[in-house]
């Protein structure tokens, strides 16, 4: 009885091992080579499954080219934003319109003739970018446009529409990245003080800010981590950047640039720092003191001369009286 029970238990263990290893208990003809091949196939399937799971977890490996294609796909699905210029029917008139773009988008530029000049006939519209003629679409009888996919700064620049007929009328669209507000007037400070320069981007958020200092004809990037005892760069918000210059000297005098990086390009703002020595504000005071000293000296000499002459005159008068 114990022997029979032990045999049944061994049989159950064998069936369990076969089921876990992927084998079939009903296949009594499997040879050792077949079993080895079956285990190898099971391992291969397991590795393939693991690789598939790893790929699913990591996601697709987007290269730069694939990323650009993804941007193009996104832009192609976006509705084109329209910018329109109303053209007056006045010969020789040129209208300009600035369009600010900070990221990839689709735009439509349109030139429309004022309705009160709809009587003009035989009109020919030409769209150009520089000297390159661009194919346009006739939106209506008196409206013409072009569609552009702005993916990078190579598409920025000036686009013009010229309407020719009895008269020639034109309009120009300037596509540009956001402008950075610096400061037109120089920032004046004194040696030993601290100067703070500020740049702002209104309505658009830059990806990154970089500060430069002009050295002759070159612009040298300022690294505040390497020169922490001289420069401090911080931002109150993503649209504003500060450059703080510590312990000013005459060598800090010059032109500085703040550069904002956007998806479609970069834009710079210019600031000028004027560092004065403490003798500069004293010069007017010293000049006044010198003038006062000279004036007092002249008055003193005049008084001395007047007293001496008066004494001589009195002596001469006394001598005359004695005679």
Backbone torsions as a table, in degrees:
resi	resn	phi	psi	omega
1	UNK	NA	-45.8	176.7
2	UNK	-64.9	-35.1	179.2
3	UNK	-65.7	-41.8	179.0
4	UNK	-63.6	-41.6	179.7
5	UNK	-63.1	-40.7	179.4
6	UNK	-65.3	-37.3	178.5
7	UNK	-65.8	-41.9	177.9
8	UNK	-61.6	-41.0	-178.2
9	UNK	-64.8	-39.1	177.9
10	UNK	-65.5	-37.9	178.7
11	UNK	-63.9	-42.5	178.1
12	UNK	-62.9	-41.5	178.0
13	UNK	-62.6	-39.2	179.2
14	UNK	-64.6	-43.5	178.3
15	UNK	-62.0	-40.5	179.6
16	UNK	-64.2	-42.4	179.5
17	UNK	-65.0	-40.1	179.9
18	UNK	-65.3	-40.0	-179.6
19	UNK	-67.4	-36.0	179.5
20	UNK	-72.7	-34.1	-178.3
21	UNK	-84.2	-2.1	176.3
22	UNK	90.8	2.5	-180.0
23	UNK	-80.9	174.9	-178.3
24	UNK	-116.6	125.6	-178.8
25	UNK	-71.2	-16.3	-177.3
26	UNK	-92.5	10.7	-177.8
27	UNK	-112.0	83.3	-175.9
28	UNK	-76.1	-11.1	-175.4
29	UNK	-91.8	2.5	-178.0
30	UNK	-66.2	126.5	-179.9
31	UNK	-89.5	166.6	176.4
32	UNK	-58.6	-34.5	178.4
33	UNK	-66.8	-39.9	178.2
34	UNK	-63.8	-39.4	179.4
35	UNK	-63.8	-40.6	178.8
36	UNK	-64.2	-42.3	179.7
37	UNK	-64.2	-38.2	179.1
38	UNK	-63.9	-40.2	178.9
39	UNK	-67.0	-37.5	178.4
40	UNK	-64.7	-42.7	178.7
41	UNK	-62.8	-39.2	179.3
42	UNK	-63.8	-41.6	178.1
43	UNK	-63.6	-41.1	179.5
44	UNK	-61.7	-43.6	179.1
45	UNK	-63.7	-39.4	178.8
46	UNK	-63.6	-42.5	178.5
47	UNK	-63.8	-41.4	178.7
48	UNK	-63.0	-39.8	178.6
49	UNK	-64.3	-41.1	178.7
50	UNK	-64.3	-42.1	179.6
51	UNK	-63.2	-39.4	178.9
52	UNK	-64.1	-40.8	178.8
53	UNK	-66.1	-38.6	179.5
54	UNK	-63.5	-41.8	179.8
55	UNK	-64.2	-39.3	-179.8
56	UNK	-65.5	-36.2	-179.9
57	UNK	-72.1	-42.2	-176.5
58	UNK	-77.2	-28.0	-178.3
59	UNK	82.1	175.8	-177.8
60	UNK	-67.7	143.6	178.8
61	UNK	-85.5	93.9	-176.2
62	UNK	-77.6	115.6	173.1
63	UNK	-82.1	173.8	179.6
64	UNK	-60.4	-40.1	-179.2
65	UNK	-65.5	-42.2	178.7
66	UNK	-65.0	-35.5	178.0
67	UNK	-63.8	-42.4	178.0
68	UNK	-63.9	-40.1	178.7
69	UNK	-64.6	-35.0	177.3
70	UNK	-64.7	-39.9	177.4
71	UNK	-62.5	-44.4	179.8
72	UNK	-60.3	-42.1	179.7
73	UNK	-63.0	-40.8	178.9
74	UNK	-65.1	-42.9	-179.3
75	UNK	-66.0	-37.4	-178.3
76	UNK	-65.1	-25.4	-178.9
77	UNK	-91.2	-5.9	-178.1
78	UNK	-86.8	141.3	176.5
79	UNK	-67.8	137.9	-178.6
80	UNK	-71.6	131.5	176.6
81	UNK	-85.6	129.4	-174.4
82	UNK	-96.3	134.7	172.8
83	UNK	-123.2	120.4	-173.4
84	UNK	-119.7	144.2	175.0
85	UNK	-121.5	132.3	176.9
86	UNK	-91.1	117.8	-176.2
87	UNK	-90.8	122.7	173.9
88	UNK	-77.5	152.3	-178.4
89	UNK	-86.9	46.6	-178.9
90	UNK	-110.4	125.1	-176.3
91	UNK	-64.4	139.0	176.7
92	UNK	80.7	1.0	-179.6
93	UNK	-81.9	136.5	177.1
94	UNK	-129.7	125.2	-179.0
95	UNK	-108.0	140.0	179.1
96	UNK	-121.4	141.1	-179.8
97	UNK	-136.2	126.5	177.9
98	UNK	-93.6	131.5	179.0
99	UNK	-122.3	121.3	-177.7
100	UNK	-99.0	127.7	-179.5
101	UNK	-132.1	134.2	178.8
102	UNK	-116.2	-13.1	-178.6
103	UNK	-143.7	166.1	-177.9
104	UNK	-60.5	135.0	-177.3
105	UNK	-162.4	170.0	173.6
106	UNK	-109.5	133.0	-178.9
107	UNK	-131.6	156.2	175.3
108	UNK	-126.4	121.6	178.3
109	UNK	-99.6	129.8	-176.3
110	UNK	-128.8	140.3	172.1
111	UNK	-119.4	124.2	-177.2
112	UNK	-124.6	131.9	179.6
113	UNK	-78.5	135.4	178.8
114	UNK	-55.7	136.4	-174.4
115	UNK	-60.9	-26.2	-178.9
116	UNK	-74.0	-8.2	175.9
117	UNK	-111.3	22.1	-178.5
118	UNK	-68.0	-11.9	179.4
119	UNK	-72.9	-15.2	-179.8
120	UNK	-65.8	134.9	-176.0
121	UNK	-116.4	167.8	177.6
122	UNK	54.6	48.6	-178.4
123	UNK	-85.7	138.6	177.2
124	UNK	-125.1	125.1	-179.3
125	UNK	-105.4	135.5	177.0
126	UNK	-129.5	126.8	175.4
127	UNK	-105.7	137.2	-179.6
128	UNK	-140.7	151.6	165.5
129	UNK	-123.0	103.8	-170.0
130	UNK	68.8	-122.9	176.7
131	UNK	-99.1	1.6	-177.4
132	UNK	-89.6	124.4	178.5
133	UNK	-82.6	136.3	-176.9
134	UNK	-115.5	136.8	178.7
135	UNK	-70.2	136.2	-177.3
136	UNK	-120.8	172.3	177.6
137	UNK	-118.2	145.5	176.6
138	UNK	-91.7	103.6	-177.7
139	UNK	-72.4	-48.4	173.4
140	UNK	-138.6	-173.3	-179.1
141	UNK	-63.0	-32.3	-177.2
142	UNK	-121.3	28.0	179.2
143	UNK	-141.7	133.5	-176.2
144	UNK	-135.1	144.8	-177.2
145	UNK	-151.5	169.1	175.1
146	UNK	-133.9	149.1	177.9
147	UNK	-112.3	133.6	-176.6
148	UNK	-129.6	139.9	170.8
149	UNK	-104.4	106.4	-177.3
150	UNK	-89.8	100.8	-178.1
151	UNK	-101.5	-26.6	179.3
152	UNK	-154.1	-177.8	-174.1
153	UNK	-72.4	-7.0	178.2
154	UNK	-68.0	-19.9	179.7
155	UNK	-94.0	-4.8	177.8
156	UNK	-77.6	163.0	-179.9
157	UNK	135.3	-157.7	-176.3
158	UNK	-107.8	132.7	176.5
159	UNK	-121.2	134.8	-176.2
160	UNK	-125.7	145.1	171.3
161	UNK	-118.1	132.0	-179.1
162	UNK	-124.3	122.4	-179.5
163	UNK	-103.1	118.6	-178.4
164	UNK	-113.4	136.4	177.4
165	UNK	-165.4	-126.1	171.4
166	UNK	-67.3	-28.0	177.7
167	UNK	-132.1	163.7	178.8
168	UNK	-116.0	121.9	-177.6
169	UNK	-128.2	144.8	-177.7
170	UNK	-141.2	159.8	175.1
171	UNK	-142.2	148.3	-176.9
172	UNK	-127.2	131.4	174.5
173	UNK	-106.2	128.7	177.4
174	UNK	-108.2	110.6	177.4
175	UNK	-92.1	123.9	-173.5
176	UNK	-148.3	158.4	174.3
177	UNK	-77.6	162.8	-178.8
178	UNK	-58.2	141.9	177.5
179	UNK	-84.7	148.1	-179.4
180	UNK	-103.2	132.2	-179.9
181	UNK	-88.8	115.7	174.6
182	UNK	-100.9	-127.6	177.4
183	UNK	-150.1	124.9	-177.3
184	UNK	-72.0	-44.2	-178.2
185	UNK	-79.5	145.2	179.6
186	UNK	-64.2	147.9	173.5
187	UNK	-89.6	119.1	-175.0
188	UNK	-103.9	129.4	176.9
189	UNK	-147.1	175.2	-175.6
190	UNK	-116.2	157.5	179.4
191	UNK	-57.5	136.7	-179.1
192	UNK	89.8	-16.9	179.8
193	UNK	-83.6	-177.0	176.5
194	UNK	-116.8	131.7	179.0
195	UNK	-110.2	139.9	178.4
196	UNK	-122.0	123.7	177.9
197	UNK	-112.9	139.9	-172.7
198	UNK	-126.2	137.4	172.4
199	UNK	-126.9	144.2	-177.3
200	UNK	-132.5	150.2	172.1
201	UNK	-124.1	110.7	-175.2
202	UNK	-88.9	124.2	173.9
203	UNK	84.6	-11.2	-178.1
204	UNK	-135.8	139.8	-177.1
205	UNK	-103.2	115.9	178.7
206	UNK	-69.3	156.4	174.4
207	UNK	-74.6	-38.4	-178.3
208	UNK	-156.8	157.8	176.2
209	UNK	-116.5	145.1	174.7
210	UNK	-140.3	136.5	177.9
211	UNK	-105.5	141.5	178.8
212	UNK	-129.7	155.0	172.8
213	UNK	-123.4	135.2	-179.9
214	UNK	-79.0	126.7	176.6
215	UNK	-126.8	94.1	-174.4
216	UNK	71.0	-119.4	178.7
217	UNK	-98.7	1.1	-177.5
218	UNK	-106.1	154.0	173.5
219	UNK	-113.3	117.6	-175.5
220	UNK	-103.8	126.7	179.7
221	UNK	-67.3	140.0	179.9
222	UNK	-94.9	121.2	178.7
223	UNK	-108.2	101.3	-175.7
224	UNK	-72.2	-18.2	178.8
225	UNK	-74.6	-30.4	178.1
226	UNK	-84.0	-27.6	-178.3
227	UNK	-122.6	56.8	-175.4
228	UNK	-65.7	-24.8	179.7
229	UNK	-82.0	-3.8	-178.2
230	UNK	-119.1	-41.9	-175.6
231	UNK	-123.4	144.3	172.8
232	UNK	-134.3	120.6	178.6
233	UNK	-112.6	125.5	176.7
234	UNK	-146.2	168.4	-177.7
235	UNK	-132.5	128.3	174.0
236	UNK	-71.3	-39.5	175.2
237	UNK	-145.6	176.9	-179.0
238	UNK	-66.4	-20.2	-177.9
239	UNK	-94.0	-5.2	-175.9
240	UNK	-131.8	136.3	176.5
241	UNK	-130.1	144.6	-179.6
242	UNK	-120.4	138.2	169.2
243	UNK	-117.7	119.2	179.3
244	UNK	-108.5	124.8	179.2
245	UNK	-108.9	122.6	-174.9
246	UNK	-96.5	152.1	173.9
247	UNK	48.6	65.2	-175.4
248	UNK	-60.7	142.9	172.6
249	UNK	-131.8	173.8	178.6
250	UNK	-62.1	-24.5	-180.0
251	UNK	-72.3	-17.7	179.0
252	UNK	-80.3	-10.1	178.6
253	UNK	-63.9	133.5	177.9
254	UNK	153.2	-164.4	-176.3
255	UNK	-103.8	136.6	178.8
256	UNK	-123.8	152.5	-179.2
257	UNK	-129.3	138.7	170.4
258	UNK	-111.3	130.5	-176.4
259	UNK	-117.4	126.4	177.3
260	UNK	-106.4	129.7	179.6
261	UNK	-99.6	124.1	175.6
262	UNK	-114.5	170.9	-179.1
263	UNK	-60.8	-33.3	-176.6
264	UNK	-97.3	-0.2	-180.0
265	UNK	153.5	-170.4	-176.4
266	UNK	-120.1	153.0	179.7
267	UNK	-139.6	143.0	-175.7
268	UNK	-122.4	149.4	172.9
269	UNK	-119.9	143.5	-174.8
270	UNK	-107.9	135.3	175.2
271	UNK	-135.4	147.4	179.5
272	UNK	-122.6	133.1	179.7
273	UNK	-112.1	128.5	177.5
274	UNK	-114.1	115.5	-179.2
275	UNK	-103.5	122.6	-178.2
276	UNK	-109.0	149.7	173.4
277	UNK	-84.7	164.1	-178.8
278	UNK	-68.7	-16.3	178.4
279	UNK	-74.3	-21.9	-176.8
280	UNK	-62.4	-50.6	178.9
281	UNK	-69.2	-18.9	179.7
282	UNK	-80.6	-20.2	-176.2
283	UNK	-58.8	-47.8	177.4
284	UNK	-60.1	-40.4	179.5
285	UNK	-63.6	-43.9	178.7
286	UNK	-63.8	-36.5	178.1
287	UNK	-64.0	-42.3	178.9
288	UNK	-65.1	-43.2	179.1
289	UNK	-60.5	-41.7	179.4
290	UNK	-62.7	-42.3	178.9
291	UNK	-63.2	-42.0	179.3
292	UNK	-63.8	-42.5	179.5
293	UNK	-62.2	-43.9	179.5
294	UNK	-63.1	-43.0	-179.5
295	UNK	-64.4	-43.7	178.8
296	UNK	-63.5	-39.6	179.3
297	UNK	-62.9	-42.3	179.4
298	UNK	-63.3	-44.7	-179.6
299	UNK	-63.2	-42.1	-179.8
300	UNK	-63.1	-45.7	178.7
301	UNK	-63.0	-38.4	178.7
302	UNK	-65.0	-40.7	178.5
303	UNK	-63.8	-43.2	179.1
304	UNK	-62.1	-43.4	179.4
305	UNK	-64.9	-40.8	-179.3
306	UNK	-64.8	-42.6	179.4
307	UNK	-64.7	-40.7	-179.8
308	UNK	-64.5	-41.3	-179.7
309	UNK	-68.2	-39.7	178.1
310	UNK	-62.0	-39.8	179.4
311	UNK	-64.9	-40.1	178.6
312	UNK	-67.0	-39.1	179.6
313	UNK	-65.5	-40.3	179.2
314	UNK	-66.1	-39.0	178.7
315	UNK	-64.8	-42.3	179.1
316	UNK	-65.9	-38.5	179.0
317	UNK	-65.1	-39.2	178.5
318	UNK	-63.6	-39.9	178.8
319	UNK	-65.1	-37.9	179.1
320	UNK	-65.0	-41.1	-179.1
321	UNK	-66.6	-37.0	179.1
322	UNK	-66.0	-31.5	176.8
323	UNK	-73.8	NA	NA
